[in-house]
Amino acid sequence: MISVTRINGTSFWVNAIMIESVEETPDTYITLVTGKRLIVLEKAAEVLQKIQDYYKEIGMHAAAIKVQQTEELS
């Protein structure tokens, strides 16, 4: 889970594995695989860094890189 901040300043936790996309337009939107969209105060780059840190923490980072490398070879 990663911690992010709602527009009203309250913090909440999001399951990073459920995040489908992150976009900044200029507000930062997190779209979950369920289709739900969340608006957060953090910049997109910060959210992406939190996701990467979480993946490293649980050991998924190496697997994600391996999948990306395999896709690039195709």
HELIX and SHEET records of a PDB file:
HELIX    1   1 ALA A   16  MET A   18  5                                   3    
HELIX    2   2 ALA A   44  ILE A   58  1                                  15    
HELIX    3   3 HIS A   61  LEU A   73  1                                  13    
SHEET    1   A 2 ILE A   2  THR A   5  0                                        
SHEET    2   A 2 SER A  11  VAL A  14 -1                                        
SHEET    1   B 3 ILE A  19  GLU A  24  0                                        
SHEET    2   B 3 THR A  28  LEU A  32 -1                                        
SHEET    3   B 3 ARG A  37  VAL A  40 -1                                        
END                                                                             
